[in-house]
């Protein structure tokens, strides 16, 4: 294994128990000693990659935020109407927060550290920018004649969400009636 790949593997090996510990007991209660104990490495190895507990949390926030941002962007690249993409994107991100411990822990840390961690506080403005950029085309789209006509078919059956449906295509699931003229 080349040194850079080995270094990244070690870094991730340190992040995994930190994700678990922050998720289990929260940022304030988690200690670097327990993370070191869980991973079975030396304190020096930890401090080589992360100079503090906050640096560890920041790396988790960055990793989890990248996961949720990328999932939302993939959905928004669809040729479906912008508002439909945004709704689908919210479901996909919500599903990711439930199923992926890195994304979930990053979200917990973001909420808890936003007041004093610059990365955590930037997450919120970045999300707002992303949603605003996606909303612009939705605001310029033709108006639907009925709000009910724009609601995806899966909303009538909550047990069948777009995140759990195989091969979900928002265009196939939504019947939007646009006004002519």
DRENDOLUM-984205 format. One record per residue (C-alpha): residue number from 1; residue in one letter; x, y, z. Coordinates in pm, 1 decimal. Each point is the difference from the previous one (the first is absolute). Layout:
// residues N
<rec><num>NUM</num><residuo>a</residuo><x>X</x><y>Y</y><z>Z</z></rec>
...
***
This chain:
// residues 181
<rec><num>1</num><residuo>x</residuo><x>0.0</x><y>0.0</y><z>0.0</z></rec>
<rec><num>2</num><residuo>x</residuo><x>141.0</x><y>341.5</y><z>-93.8</z></rec>
<rec><num>3</num><residuo>x</residuo><x>63.2</x><y>241.4</y><z>289.3</z></rec>
<rec><num>4</num><residuo>x</residuo><x>-283.6</x><y>239.0</y><z>-90.8</z></rec>
<rec><num>5</num><residuo>x</residuo><x>-253.3</x><y>-284.0</y><z>-24.3</z></rec>
<rec><num>6</num><residuo>x</residuo><x>127.2</x><y>-145.5</y><z>329.5</z></rec>
<rec><num>7</num><residuo>x</residuo><x>-31.1</x><y>341.6</y><z>164.1</z></rec>
<rec><num>8</num><residuo>x</residuo><x>-358.6</x><y>38.0</y><z>-125.4</z></rec>
<rec><num>9</num><residuo>x</residuo><x>-85.6</x><y>-351.1</y><z>121.9</z></rec>
<rec><num>10</num><residuo>x</residuo><x>142.0</x><y>83.9</y><z>344.2</z></rec>
<rec><num>11</num><residuo>x</residuo><x>-192.4</x><y>326.4</y><z>4.3</z></rec>
<rec><num>12</num><residuo>x</residuo><x>-325.2</x><y>-183.0</y><z>-79.8</z></rec>
<rec><num>13</num><residuo>x</residuo><x>84.5</x><y>-265.9</y><z>258.1</z></rec>
<rec><num>14</num><residuo>x</residuo><x>10.9</x><y>282.3</y><z>257.3</z></rec>
<rec><num>15</num><residuo>x</residuo><x>-320.4</x><y>162.1</y><z>-127.2</z></rec>
<rec><num>16</num><residuo>x</residuo><x>-213.7</x><y>-315.4</y><z>21.6</z></rec>
<rec><num>17</num><residuo>x</residuo><x>19.1</x><y>-44.6</y><z>380.3</z></rec>
<rec><num>18</num><residuo>x</residuo><x>-32.0</x><y>377.5</y><z>44.0</z></rec>
<rec><num>19</num><residuo>x</residuo><x>-322.9</x><y>-9.5</y><z>-202.3</z></rec>
<rec><num>20</num><residuo>x</residuo><x>-127.6</x><y>-283.6</y><z>218.4</z></rec>
<rec><num>21</num><residuo>x</residuo><x>99.6</x><y>169.4</y><z>325.0</z></rec>
<rec><num>22</num><residuo>x</residuo><x>-135.7</x><y>345.8</y><z>-91.2</z></rec>
<rec><num>23</num><residuo>x</residuo><x>-322.8</x><y>-168.4</y><z>-107.0</z></rec>
<rec><num>24</num><residuo>x</residuo><x>-26.8</x><y>-201.4</y><z>322.4</z></rec>
<rec><num>25</num><residuo>x</residuo><x>93.3</x><y>258.3</y><z>264.2</z></rec>
<rec><num>26</num><residuo>x</residuo><x>16.3</x><y>335.6</y><z>-179.7</z></rec>
<rec><num>27</num><residuo>x</residuo><x>286.9</x><y>234.1</y><z>-66.7</z></rec>
<rec><num>28</num><residuo>x</residuo><x>33.3</x><y>143.4</y><z>350.1</z></rec>
<rec><num>29</num><residuo>x</residuo><x>20.2</x><y>-338.6</y><z>172.0</z></rec>
<rec><num>30</num><residuo>x</residuo><x>222.4</x><y>-174.9</y><z>-255.1</z></rec>
<rec><num>31</num><residuo>x</residuo><x>367.7</x><y>-12.8</y><z>85.7</z></rec>
<rec><num>32</num><residuo>x</residuo><x>300.7</x><y>-46.8</y><z>-222.1</z></rec>
<rec><num>33</num><residuo>x</residuo><x>124.3</x><y>-271.6</y><z>237.3</z></rec>
<rec><num>34</num><residuo>x</residuo><x>-301.8</x><y>-216.5</y><z>-72.1</z></rec>
<rec><num>35</num><residuo>x</residuo><x>37.9</x><y>51.8</y><z>-374.7</z></rec>
<rec><num>36</num><residuo>x</residuo><x>366.0</x><y>-105.7</y><z>23.6</z></rec>
<rec><num>37</num><residuo>x</residuo><x>-100.5</x><y>-302.1</y><z>207.5</z></rec>
<rec><num>38</num><residuo>x</residuo><x>-270.7</x><y>-104.2</y><z>-247.1</z></rec>
<rec><num>39</num><residuo>x</residuo><x>226.5</x><y>27.1</y><z>-301.8</z></rec>
<rec><num>40</num><residuo>x</residuo><x>301.7</x><y>-158.8</y><z>169.7</z></rec>
<rec><num>41</num><residuo>x</residuo><x>248.2</x><y>261.7</y><z>-118.6</z></rec>
<rec><num>42</num><residuo>x</residuo><x>235.5</x><y>231.9</y><z>178.8</z></rec>
<rec><num>43</num><residuo>x</residuo><x>-75.1</x><y>355.1</y><z>106.8</z></rec>
<rec><num>44</num><residuo>x</residuo><x>275.2</x><y>108.1</y><z>-241.8</z></rec>
<rec><num>45</num><residuo>x</residuo><x>-184.0</x><y>-157.3</y><z>-293.4</z></rec>
<rec><num>46</num><residuo>x</residuo><x>-315.0</x><y>188.1</y><z>93.2</z></rec>
<rec><num>47</num><residuo>x</residuo><x>179.4</x><y>333.1</y><z>39.5</z></rec>
<rec><num>48</num><residuo>x</residuo><x>187.6</x><y>-52.4</y><z>-327.0</z></rec>
<rec><num>49</num><residuo>x</residuo><x>-335.1</x><y>13.2</y><z>-181.6</z></rec>
<rec><num>50</num><residuo>x</residuo><x>-211.1</x><y>214.4</y><z>232.9</z></rec>
<rec><num>51</num><residuo>x</residuo><x>139.2</x><y>261.9</y><z>236.0</z></rec>
<rec><num>52</num><residuo>x</residuo><x>-313.9</x><y>10.2</y><z>219.0</z></rec>
<rec><num>53</num><residuo>x</residuo><x>-341.9</x><y>-146.5</y><z>64.3</z></rec>
<rec><num>54</num><residuo>x</residuo><x>-146.2</x><y>292.8</y><z>-191.6</z></rec>
<rec><num>55</num><residuo>x</residuo><x>218.1</x><y>-86.9</y><z>-302.2</z></rec>
<rec><num>56</num><residuo>x</residuo><x>-139.9</x><y>-354.7</y><z>13.4</z></rec>
<rec><num>57</num><residuo>x</residuo><x>-354.8</x><y>136.2</y><z>16.3</z></rec>
<rec><num>58</num><residuo>x</residuo><x>72.1</x><y>237.6</y><z>-287.9</z></rec>
<rec><num>59</num><residuo>x</residuo><x>122.2</x><y>-289.5</y><z>-216.5</z></rec>
<rec><num>60</num><residuo>x</residuo><x>-319.1</x><y>-194.6</y><z>79.5</z></rec>
<rec><num>61</num><residuo>x</residuo><x>-215.7</x><y>303.5</y><z>-81.2</z></rec>
<rec><num>62</num><residuo>x</residuo><x>180.1</x><y>43.9</y><z>-332.1</z></rec>
<rec><num>63</num><residuo>x</residuo><x>-31.1</x><y>-368.1</y><z>-90.0</z></rec>
<rec><num>64</num><residuo>x</residuo><x>-368.8</x><y>-25.6</y><z>93.9</z></rec>
<rec><num>65</num><residuo>x</residuo><x>-89.1</x><y>330.7</y><z>-162.3</z></rec>
<rec><num>66</num><residuo>x</residuo><x>166.8</x><y>-112.6</y><z>-322.3</z></rec>
<rec><num>67</num><residuo>x</residuo><x>-217.1</x><y>-313.5</y><z>4.6</z></rec>
<rec><num>68</num><residuo>x</residuo><x>-327.2</x><y>191.5</y><z>44.7</z></rec>
<rec><num>69</num><residuo>x</residuo><x>97.2</x><y>279.7</y><z>-240.5</z></rec>
<rec><num>70</num><residuo>x</residuo><x>102.9</x><y>-246.4</y><z>-270.8</z></rec>
<rec><num>71</num><residuo>x</residuo><x>-322.2</x><y>-200.6</y><z>42.4</z></rec>
<rec><num>72</num><residuo>x</residuo><x>-208.1</x><y>318.5</y><z>-33.0</z></rec>
<rec><num>73</num><residuo>x</residuo><x>199.4</x><y>115.3</y><z>-305.4</z></rec>
<rec><num>74</num><residuo>x</residuo><x>-44.7</x><y>-336.5</y><z>-175.3</z></rec>
<rec><num>75</num><residuo>x</residuo><x>-376.5</x><y>28.6</y><z>37.0</z></rec>
<rec><num>76</num><residuo>x</residuo><x>-5.8</x><y>363.4</y><z>-112.1</z></rec>
<rec><num>77</num><residuo>x</residuo><x>181.5</x><y>-87.2</y><z>-323.0</z></rec>
<rec><num>78</num><residuo>x</residuo><x>-309.9</x><y>-181.3</y><z>-119.5</z></rec>
<rec><num>79</num><residuo>x</residuo><x>-190.3</x><y>148.1</y><z>-292.5</z></rec>
<rec><num>80</num><residuo>x</residuo><x>-313.2</x><y>5.8</y><z>214.7</z></rec>
<rec><num>81</num><residuo>x</residuo><x>-147.3</x><y>333.6</y><z>110.0</z></rec>
<rec><num>82</num><residuo>x</residuo><x>215.5</x><y>179.9</y><z>259.0</z></rec>
<rec><num>83</num><residuo>x</residuo><x>-260.3</x><y>-6.2</y><z>277.6</z></rec>
<rec><num>84</num><residuo>x</residuo><x>-50.1</x><y>-372.0</y><z>-52.4</z></rec>
<rec><num>85</num><residuo>x</residuo><x>376.4</x><y>-54.6</y><z>20.6</z></rec>
<rec><num>86</num><residuo>x</residuo><x>16.5</x><y>198.4</y><z>323.7</z></rec>
<rec><num>87</num><residuo>x</residuo><x>-278.1</x><y>-205.2</y><z>159.1</z></rec>
<rec><num>88</num><residuo>x</residuo><x>163.2</x><y>-323.7</y><z>-112.0</z></rec>
<rec><num>89</num><residuo>x</residuo><x>336.2</x><y>133.0</y><z>124.1</z></rec>
<rec><num>90</num><residuo>x</residuo><x>-141.0</x><y>59.4</y><z>347.0</z></rec>
<rec><num>91</num><residuo>x</residuo><x>-123.4</x><y>-359.5</y><z>12.2</z></rec>
<rec><num>92</num><residuo>x</residuo><x>334.3</x><y>-135.7</y><z>-120.7</z></rec>
<rec><num>93</num><residuo>x</residuo><x>197.0</x><y>205.2</y><z>255.7</z></rec>
<rec><num>94</num><residuo>x</residuo><x>-241.0</x><y>-99.8</y><z>277.8</z></rec>
<rec><num>95</num><residuo>x</residuo><x>40.6</x><y>-364.8</y><z>-93.4</z></rec>
<rec><num>96</num><residuo>x</residuo><x>379.1</x><y>44.0</y><z>1.5</z></rec>
<rec><num>97</num><residuo>x</residuo><x>-9.8</x><y>160.5</y><z>346.7</z></rec>
<rec><num>98</num><residuo>x</residuo><x>-194.3</x><y>-298.7</y><z>129.1</z></rec>
<rec><num>99</num><residuo>x</residuo><x>212.7</x><y>-268.0</y><z>-167.1</z></rec>
<rec><num>100</num><residuo>x</residuo><x>355.9</x><y>138.9</y><z>2.9</z></rec>
<rec><num>101</num><residuo>x</residuo><x>172.3</x><y>49.6</y><z>335.9</z></rec>
<rec><num>102</num><residuo>x</residuo><x>258.0</x><y>242.4</y><z>-138.1</z></rec>
<rec><num>103</num><residuo>x</residuo><x>-268.4</x><y>228.2</y><z>-146.6</z></rec>
<rec><num>104</num><residuo>x</residuo><x>-210.9</x><y>-28.0</y><z>316.9</z></rec>
<rec><num>105</num><residuo>x</residuo><x>290.8</x><y>72.3</y><z>236.9</z></rec>
<rec><num>106</num><residuo>x</residuo><x>114.9</x><y>289.5</y><z>-219.0</z></rec>
<rec><num>107</num><residuo>x</residuo><x>-349.0</x><y>147.9</y><z>25.6</z></rec>
<rec><num>108</num><residuo>x</residuo><x>1.5</x><y>-39.3</y><z>380.9</z></rec>
<rec><num>109</num><residuo>x</residuo><x>341.9</x><y>164.6</y><z>21.7</z></rec>
<rec><num>110</num><residuo>x</residuo><x>-102.7</x><y>278.4</y><z>-237.0</z></rec>
<rec><num>111</num><residuo>x</residuo><x>-297.7</x><y>89.1</y><z>217.7</z></rec>
<rec><num>112</num><residuo>x</residuo><x>202.3</x><y>-22.9</y><z>320.4</z></rec>
<rec><num>113</num><residuo>x</residuo><x>312.2</x><y>185.1</y><z>-113.9</z></rec>
<rec><num>114</num><residuo>x</residuo><x>-139.9</x><y>263.4</y><z>-238.5</z></rec>
<rec><num>115</num><residuo>x</residuo><x>54.7</x><y>280.6</y><z>250.3</z></rec>
<rec><num>116</num><residuo>x</residuo><x>376.2</x><y>-45.9</y><z>32.5</z></rec>
<rec><num>117</num><residuo>x</residuo><x>121.0</x><y>-220.6</y><z>-285.7</z></rec>
<rec><num>118</num><residuo>x</residuo><x>39.0</x><y>185.0</y><z>-330.3</z></rec>
<rec><num>119</num><residuo>x</residuo><x>-49.7</x><y>-313.5</y><z>-211.8</z></rec>
<rec><num>120</num><residuo>x</residuo><x>-324.6</x><y>-83.1</y><z>181.4</z></rec>
<rec><num>121</num><residuo>x</residuo><x>-131.9</x><y>354.3</y><z>-37.0</z></rec>
<rec><num>122</num><residuo>x</residuo><x>87.4</x><y>7.6</y><z>-372.5</z></rec>
<rec><num>123</num><residuo>x</residuo><x>-203.3</x><y>-316.6</y><z>-60.1</z></rec>
<rec><num>124</num><residuo>x</residuo><x>-325.1</x><y>189.4</y><z>53.5</z></rec>
<rec><num>125</num><residuo>x</residuo><x>82.2</x><y>285.1</y><z>-238.5</z></rec>
<rec><num>126</num><residuo>x</residuo><x>124.3</x><y>-250.2</y><z>-259.4</z></rec>
<rec><num>127</num><residuo>x</residuo><x>-327.1</x><y>-195.7</y><z>23.0</z></rec>
<rec><num>128</num><residuo>x</residuo><x>-202.0</x><y>317.6</y><z>-36.7</z></rec>
<rec><num>129</num><residuo>x</residuo><x>203.0</x><y>97.3</y><z>-308.1</z></rec>
<rec><num>130</num><residuo>x</residuo><x>-56.3</x><y>-344.4</y><z>-154.3</z></rec>
<rec><num>131</num><residuo>x</residuo><x>-374.4</x><y>6.7</y><z>62.4</z></rec>
<rec><num>132</num><residuo>x</residuo><x>-27.5</x><y>358.1</y><z>-126.9</z></rec>
<rec><num>133</num><residuo>x</residuo><x>185.0</x><y>-89.8</y><z>-319.1</z></rec>
<rec><num>134</num><residuo>x</residuo><x>-235.2</x><y>-293.7</y><z>-54.2</z></rec>
<rec><num>135</num><residuo>x</residuo><x>-307.8</x><y>212.5</y><z>80.5</z></rec>
<rec><num>136</num><residuo>x</residuo><x>72.2</x><y>264.7</y><z>-266.1</z></rec>
<rec><num>137</num><residuo>x</residuo><x>-108.5</x><y>-223.2</y><z>-291.3</z></rec>
<rec><num>138</num><residuo>x</residuo><x>-302.9</x><y>-112.0</y><z>202.8</z></rec>
<rec><num>139</num><residuo>x</residuo><x>-106.9</x><y>362.7</y><z>44.4</z></rec>
<rec><num>140</num><residuo>x</residuo><x>28.8</x><y>58.3</y><z>-375.6</z></rec>
<rec><num>141</num><residuo>x</residuo><x>-191.2</x><y>-315.6</y><z>-99.4</z></rec>
<rec><num>142</num><residuo>x</residuo><x>-362.1</x><y>17.3</y><z>-123.3</z></rec>
<rec><num>143</num><residuo>x</residuo><x>-249.1</x><y>7.4</y><z>285.8</z></rec>
<rec><num>144</num><residuo>x</residuo><x>-196.0</x><y>-314.8</y><z>80.3</z></rec>
<rec><num>145</num><residuo>x</residuo><x>-376.7</x><y>45.7</y><z>-14.4</z></rec>
<rec><num>146</num><residuo>x</residuo><x>-38.7</x><y>-189.9</y><z>323.8</z></rec>
<rec><num>147</num><residuo>x</residuo><x>239.1</x><y>-54.9</y><z>287.4</z></rec>
<rec><num>148</num><residuo>x</residuo><x>-145.9</x><y>-346.9</y><z>41.8</z></rec>
<rec><num>149</num><residuo>x</residuo><x>86.6</x><y>-80.1</y><z>-360.8</z></rec>
<rec><num>150</num><residuo>x</residuo><x>369.7</x><y>57.1</y><z>77.2</z></rec>
<rec><num>151</num><residuo>x</residuo><x>17.9</x><y>-235.6</y><z>295.2</z></rec>
<rec><num>152</num><residuo>x</residuo><x>189.0</x><y>-317.1</y><z>-84.2</z></rec>
<rec><num>153</num><residuo>x</residuo><x>-206.1</x><y>-317.3</y><z>-6.9</z></rec>
<rec><num>154</num><residuo>x</residuo><x>208.9</x><y>-152.6</y><z>279.8</z></rec>
<rec><num>155</num><residuo>x</residuo><x>-123.3</x><y>264.9</y><z>246.1</z></rec>
<rec><num>156</num><residuo>x</residuo><x>-341.2</x><y>-167.8</y><z>-2.6</z></rec>
<rec><num>157</num><residuo>x</residuo><x>166.4</x><y>-320.0</y><z>120.4</z></rec>
<rec><num>158</num><residuo>x</residuo><x>262.0</x><y>94.0</y><z>265.1</z></rec>
<rec><num>159</num><residuo>x</residuo><x>118.7</x><y>-359.2</y><z>32.6</z></rec>
<rec><num>160</num><residuo>x</residuo><x>134.7</x><y>24.1</y><z>-354.8</z></rec>
<rec><num>161</num><residuo>x</residuo><x>247.4</x><y>287.6</y><z>6.1</z></rec>
<rec><num>162</num><residuo>x</residuo><x>212.2</x><y>88.9</y><z>-300.0</z></rec>
<rec><num>163</num><residuo>x</residuo><x>310.4</x><y>-89.7</y><z>198.4</z></rec>
<rec><num>164</num><residuo>x</residuo><x>-110.7</x><y>-358.4</y><z>45.8</z></rec>
<rec><num>165</num><residuo>x</residuo><x>-162.8</x><y>-56.7</y><z>-336.5</z></rec>
<rec><num>166</num><residuo>x</residuo><x>222.1</x><y>-186.8</y><z>-244.3</z></rec>
<rec><num>167</num><residuo>x</residuo><x>89.7</x><y>194.7</y><z>-313.9</z></rec>
<rec><num>168</num><residuo>x</residuo><x>-186.3</x><y>307.2</y><z>118.2</z></rec>
<rec><num>169</num><residuo>x</residuo><x>-53.3</x><y>253.1</y><z>-272.2</z></rec>
<rec><num>170</num><residuo>x</residuo><x>-159.4</x><y>324.1</y><z>119.2</z></rec>
<rec><num>171</num><residuo>x</residuo><x>-129.8</x><y>68.1</y><z>-351.2</z></rec>
<rec><num>172</num><residuo>x</residuo><x>-192.6</x><y>-330.4</y><z>0.3</z></rec>
<rec><num>173</num><residuo>x</residuo><x>-139.3</x><y>58.5</y><z>349.0</z></rec>
<rec><num>174</num><residuo>x</residuo><x>-135.8</x><y>354.6</y><z>-41.8</z></rec>
<rec><num>175</num><residuo>x</residuo><x>-286.4</x><y>127.8</y><z>-204.0</z></rec>
<rec><num>176</num><residuo>x</residuo><x>42.2</x><y>376.0</y><z>-29.9</z></rec>
<rec><num>177</num><residuo>x</residuo><x>-268.6</x><y>189.5</y><z>-183.5</z></rec>
<rec><num>178</num><residuo>x</residuo><x>129.0</x><y>327.1</y><z>-140.0</z></rec>
<rec><num>179</num><residuo>x</residuo><x>-213.3</x><y>286.4</y><z>-117.9</z></rec>
<rec><num>180</num><residuo>x</residuo><x>4.0</x><y>72.0</y><z>-369.4</z></rec>
<rec><num>181</num><residuo>x</residuo><x>42.8</x><y>359.3</y><z>-84.4</z></rec>
***
